[in-house]
Amino acid sequence: MPTGPIPIHWSDGSSTLVQPGCPWLEAARQAGFMIPTGCLGGSCGACEIDVNGRTVRACIATVPSSRRGSLTVDLAADPFW
């Protein structure tokens, strides 16, 4: 598994390098995205993102290391959040 920063490919086509263990909310902020939050405890689901096709709650999850060497993130498309 790679060590050091992980390339993250965001839904708008941009990419950033992020250290594994960084909170997803911070990784998104550094990339210029605002992930909506509600409870900040993982129960409301307002912050859900898809990482390599797997839904995670960004308020309680961190950037994992990646066997593939990179991660692809799709942000929620719900305009009401």
Secondary structure, DSSP 4 states (H G I P E B T S, - for coil): ---S-EEEE-TTS-EEEE-TT-BHHHHHHHTT-----SSSSSSS-TTEEEETTEEEETTT-BPPP-TTS-EEEEE---TT-
